[in-house]
Amino acid sequence: MSAVMLERDAVMTAVRGLLRDAVDGRGGTLFVVGEAGLGKTTVLSYAAAAAGDWFKTGTGQADVGEAALPFGLIGQALDSLLDSHAATTGTTDAPADYFYAVLARLRQAA
């Protein structure tokens, strides 16, 4: 957690609260939204670092080439969590097919 986050006390508190709740068995969700340059990536990096050894975390990086691939970011994030195996194999005909292939892979890993 070497990044300096100025004026982000509320965000960091929310992240730590979500992690504490998760450790206690209560789920939650963190949505990070904002315009370009506001520090969304830094917040997510902080959250992943704060998760430490308690949780496995995965990330996805938006790419113009994947803009037409629904759920592409989810697939990227899950790839690192699923023992470095691709979330899907082959191609899909419909966007929903990709989503369900990723979901099936996640269920298999669980």
Backbone as CSV, one residue per row, in Angstrom:
resi,resn,N_x,N_y,N_z,CA_x,CA_y,CA_z,C_x,C_y,C_z
1,MET,0.828,-1.175,0.000,0.000,0.000,0.000,0.872,1.238,0.000
2,SER,1.749,1.352,-0.960,2.678,2.460,-0.993,2.115,3.705,-1.646
3,ALA,0.995,3.606,-2.339,0.421,4.768,-2.998,-0.126,5.725,-1.947
4,VAL,0.115,7.006,-2.169,-0.414,8.023,-1.283,-1.798,8.409,-1.788
5,MET,-2.764,8.314,-0.898,-4.131,8.653,-1.286,-4.581,9.831,-0.442
6,LEU,-4.615,11.004,-1.049,-5.034,12.202,-0.350,-6.549,12.346,-0.430
7,GLU,-7.137,12.805,0.665,-8.571,13.057,0.733,-9.405,11.830,0.375
8,ARG,-8.954,10.670,0.781,-9.672,9.433,0.494,-9.962,8.652,1.771
9,ASP,-10.011,9.343,2.895,-10.241,8.658,4.174,-11.549,7.881,4.179
10,ALA,-12.608,8.463,3.638,-13.910,7.782,3.632,-13.860,6.521,2.775
11,VAL,-13.176,6.593,1.642,-13.063,5.436,0.752,-12.252,4.337,1.428
12,MET,-11.131,4.704,2.033,-10.289,3.711,2.695,-11.025,3.083,3.879
13,THR,-11.806,3.875,4.597,-12.605,3.345,5.700,-13.647,2.363,5.179
14,ALA,-14.288,2.709,4.064,-15.285,1.807,3.466,-14.645,0.496,3.039
15,VAL,-13.466,0.559,2.438,-12.752,-0.652,2.009,-12.439,-1.525,3.218
16,ARG,-11.868,-0.935,4.243,-11.538,-1.713,5.446,-12.796,-2.305,6.087
17,GLY,-13.898,-1.550,6.079,-15.151,-2.064,6.636,-15.677,-3.260,5.849
18,LEU,-15.621,-3.171,4.531,-16.048,-4.298,3.695,-15.192,-5.531,3.947
19,LEU,-13.894,-5.329,4.094,-13.003,-6.459,4.343,-13.272,-7.080,5.710
20,ARG,-13.488,-6.251,6.717,-13.825,-6.785,8.050,-15.119,-7.583,7.984
21,ASP,-16.116,-7.026,7.302,-17.394,-7.743,7.171,-17.194,-9.079,6.462
22,ALA,-16.392,-9.083,5.419,-16.151,-10.324,4.666,-15.452,-11.362,5.535
23,VAL,-14.485,-10.934,6.329,-13.795,-11.858,7.235,-14.797,-12.458,8.220
24,ASP,-15.793,-11.653,8.607,-16.822,-12.118,9.539,-17.954,-12.875,8.844
25,GLY,-17.815,-13.107,7.531,-18.798,-13.898,6.810,-19.949,-13.104,6.214
26,ARG,-19.834,-11.790,6.193,-20.879,-10.959,5.598,-20.349,-10.375,4.295
27,GLY,-21.038,-10.646,3.211,-20.607,-10.164,1.906,-20.914,-8.695,1.707
28,GLY,-20.356,-8.145,0.665,-20.594,-6.752,0.324,-20.048,-6.473,-1.055
29,THR,-20.228,-5.262,-1.496,-19.777,-4.868,-2.823,-19.151,-3.491,-2.758
30,LEU,-18.092,-3.312,-3.507,-17.441,-2.014,-3.621,-17.545,-1.564,-5.065
31,PHE,-18.209,-0.460,-5.284,-18.278,0.140,-6.610,-17.398,1.377,-6.587
32,VAL,-16.487,1.460,-7.524,-15.614,2.625,-7.637,-15.934,3.288,-8.966
33,VAL,-16.516,4.464,-8.895,-16.919,5.173,-10.103,-16.356,6.588,-10.076
34,GLY,-16.143,7.118,-11.245,-15.653,8.491,-11.348,-15.051,8.727,-12.710
35,GLU,-14.772,9.965,-12.971,-14.175,10.325,-14.251,-12.708,9.920,-14.286
36,ALA,-12.173,9.899,-15.485,-10.766,9.541,-15.680,-9.871,10.461,-14.852
37,GLY,-8.878,9.846,-14.226,-7.893,10.617,-13.482,-8.241,10.894,-12.036
38,LEU,-9.363,10.383,-11.549,-9.761,10.656,-10.167,-9.203,9.661,-9.162
39,GLY,-8.517,8.630,-9.623,-7.867,7.706,-8.704,-8.576,6.387,-8.487
40,LYS,-9.413,5.987,-9.431,-10.136,4.712,-9.278,-9.160,3.542,-9.194
41,THR,-8.159,3.525,-10.047,-7.186,2.433,-10.041,-6.422,2.400,-8.731
42,THR,-6.092,3.562,-8.193,-5.390,3.632,-6.912,-6.259,3.075,-5.790
43,VAL,-7.539,3.385,-5.811,-8.465,2.859,-4.799,-8.537,1.335,-4.894
44,LEU,-8.653,0.818,-6.111,-8.725,-0.637,-6.283,-7.414,-1.306,-5.878
45,SER,-6.288,-0.672,-6.176,-4.990,-1.217,-5.749,-4.910,-1.247,-4.227
46,TYR,-5.397,-0.195,-3.594,-5.433,-0.154,-2.137,-6.286,-1.294,-1.592
47,ALA,-7.469,-1.485,-2.182,-8.374,-2.540,-1.719,-7.721,-3.917,-1.851
48,ALA,-7.068,-4.168,-2.978,-6.405,-5.467,-3.180,-5.274,-5.655,-2.179
49,ALA,-4.509,-4.597,-1.933,-3.414,-4.696,-0.967,-3.955,-4.876,0.451
50,ALA,-5.032,-4.172,0.780,-5.624,-4.285,2.111,-6.191,-5.683,2.347
51,ALA,-6.620,-6.347,1.287,-7.137,-7.715,1.408,-6.048,-8.669,1.849
52,GLY,-4.806,-8.302,1.533,-3.657,-9.075,1.984,-3.783,-10.555,1.714
53,ASP,-3.457,-11.338,2.719,-3.506,-12.793,2.608,-4.882,-13.358,2.945
54,TRP,-5.815,-12.495,3.346,-7.143,-12.978,3.705,-7.929,-13.438,2.499
55,PHE,-7.718,-12.761,1.368,-8.517,-13.023,0.175,-7.646,-13.075,-1.060
56,LYS,-8.082,-13.862,-2.020,-7.478,-13.818,-3.349,-8.175,-12.705,-4.109
57,THR,-7.423,-11.911,-4.809,-8.022,-10.829,-5.589,-7.595,-10.962,-7.044
58,GLY,-8.465,-10.551,-7.910,-8.170,-10.552,-9.342,-8.506,-9.194,-9.920
59,THR,-7.810,-8.828,-10.968,-8.063,-7.543,-11.604,-8.197,-7.714,-13.110
60,GLY,-8.860,-6.779,-13.710,-8.978,-6.719,-15.163,-8.614,-5.317,-15.612
61,GLN,-8.076,-5.211,-16.778,-7.666,-3.914,-17.327,-8.479,-3.644,-18.580
62,ALA,-9.207,-2.535,-18.589,-10.008,-2.194,-19.759,-9.103,-2.004,-20.970
63,ASP,-9.569,-2.489,-22.097,-8.797,-2.406,-23.335,-9.763,-2.139,-24.484
64,VAL,-9.396,-1.214,-25.342,-10.261,-0.865,-26.468,-10.573,-2.097,-27.307
65,GLY,-9.604,-2.987,-27.461,-9.808,-4.193,-28.268,-10.853,-5.127,-27.703
66,GLU,-11.116,-5.028,-26.408,-12.100,-5.899,-25.776,-13.440,-5.201,-25.558
67,ALA,-13.602,-4.009,-26.085,-14.825,-3.244,-25.854,-16.069,-3.998,-26.332
68,ALA,-15.924,-4.808,-27.357,-17.074,-5.543,-27.894,-17.290,-6.882,-27.181
69,LEU,-16.453,-7.218,-26.222,-16.556,-8.492,-25.518,-17.218,-8.274,-24.160
70,PRO,-18.503,-8.520,-24.066,-19.177,-8.355,-22.777,-18.548,-9.257,-21.722
71,PHE,-18.445,-8.759,-20.535,-17.906,-9.491,-19.393,-16.416,-9.786,-19.530
72,GLY,-15.737,-9.108,-20.451,-14.308,-9.329,-20.640,-13.500,-9.018,-19.403
73,LEU,-13.835,-7.935,-18.706,-13.121,-7.581,-17.479,-13.327,-8.629,-16.398
74,ILE,-14.541,-9.152,-16.320,-14.815,-10.197,-15.329,-13.966,-11.430,-15.638
75,GLY,-13.891,-11.793,-16.904,-13.067,-12.928,-17.300,-11.605,-12.713,-16.948
76,GLN,-11.105,-11.498,-17.194,-9.708,-11.199,-16.851,-9.479,-11.334,-15.348
77,ALA,-10.372,-10.763,-14.571,-10.218,-10.806,-13.117,-10.269,-12.236,-12.597
78,LEU,-11.135,-13.048,-13.182,-11.260,-14.428,-12.720,-10.102,-15.305,-13.170
79,ASP,-9.500,-14.993,-14.322,-8.382,-15.808,-14.807,-7.297,-15.948,-13.752
80,SER,-6.949,-14.842,-13.088,-5.884,-14.905,-12.084,-6.328,-15.654,-10.832
81,LEU,-7.625,-15.764,-10.620,-8.134,-16.469,-9.442,-8.354,-17.947,-9.685
82,LEU,-8.410,-18.324,-10.949,-8.738,-19.703,-11.295,-7.495,-20.465,-11.726
83,ASP,-6.471,-20.370,-10.911,-5.232,-21.110,-11.139,-4.609,-20.823,-12.496
84,SER,-4.719,-19.586,-12.942,-4.113,-19.132,-14.195,-4.609,-19.867,-15.422
85,HIS,-5.761,-20.513,-15.324,-6.363,-21.134,-16.493,-7.299,-20.131,-17.127
86,ALA,-7.382,-20.143,-18.427,-8.321,-19.253,-19.095,-9.732,-19.559,-18.626
87,ALA,-10.516,-18.525,-18.457,-11.876,-18.721,-17.977,-12.706,-19.499,-18.980
88,THR,-12.391,-19.344,-20.234,-13.128,-20.079,-21.251,-12.145,-20.625,-22.268
89,THR,-12.617,-21.533,-23.053,-11.808,-22.031,-24.164,-12.611,-21.882,-25.435
90,GLY,-11.938,-21.609,-26.501,-12.619,-21.481,-27.782,-13.322,-20.145,-27.914
91,THR,-14.195,-20.065,-28.872,-14.925,-18.827,-29.111,-16.371,-19.010,-28.718
92,THR,-17.064,-17.910,-28.590,-18.478,-17.977,-28.250,-19.269,-17.253,-29.317
93,ASP,-20.500,-17.696,-29.510,-21.356,-17.087,-30.515,-22.155,-15.919,-29.952
94,ALA,-22.460,-15.939,-28.680,-23.285,-14.896,-28.087,-22.620,-14.388,-26.807
95,PRO,-22.816,-13.107,-26.478,-22.219,-12.568,-25.252,-22.602,-13.357,-24.010
96,ALA,-23.830,-13.819,-23.944,-24.261,-14.586,-22.778,-23.476,-15.890,-22.654
97,ASP,-23.079,-16.482,-23.782,-22.292,-17.712,-23.736,-20.980,-17.496,-22.980
98,TYR,-20.339,-16.363,-23.238,-19.073,-16.056,-22.559,-19.313,-15.924,-21.063
99,PHE,-20.351,-15.188,-20.684,-20.663,-15.004,-19.279,-20.896,-16.342,-18.589
100,TYR,-21.701,-17.194,-19.193,-22.011,-18.481,-18.564,-20.799,-19.409,-18.537
101,ALA,-19.919,-19.287,-19.505,-18.687,-20.081,-19.476,-17.800,-19.638,-18.318
102,VAL,-17.705,-18.336,-18.108,-16.927,-17.815,-16.976,-17.573,-18.244,-15.668
103,LEU,-18.878,-18.138,-15.581,-19.593,-18.541,-14.374,-19.391,-20.029,-14.078
104,ALA,-19.450,-20.858,-15.099,-19.232,-22.298,-14.911,-17.820,-22.564,-14.403
105,ARG,-16.858,-21.841,-14.935,-15.458,-22.004,-14.498,-15.288,-21.593,-13.051
106,LEU,-15.963,-20.514,-12.648,-15.902,-20.059,-11.274,-16.517,-21.090,-10.338
107,ARG,-17.647,-21.645,-10.718,-18.289,-22.679,-9.897,-17.409,-23.902,-9.761
108,GLN,-16.736,-24.257,-10.846,-15.835,-25.416,-10.817,-14.685,-25.172,-9.834
109,ALA,-14.156,-23.974,-9.846,-13.040,-23.656,-8.941,-13.478,-23.608,-7.494
110,ALA,-14.741,-23.205,-7.261,-15.234,-23.100,-5.873,-15.395,-24.495,-5.278
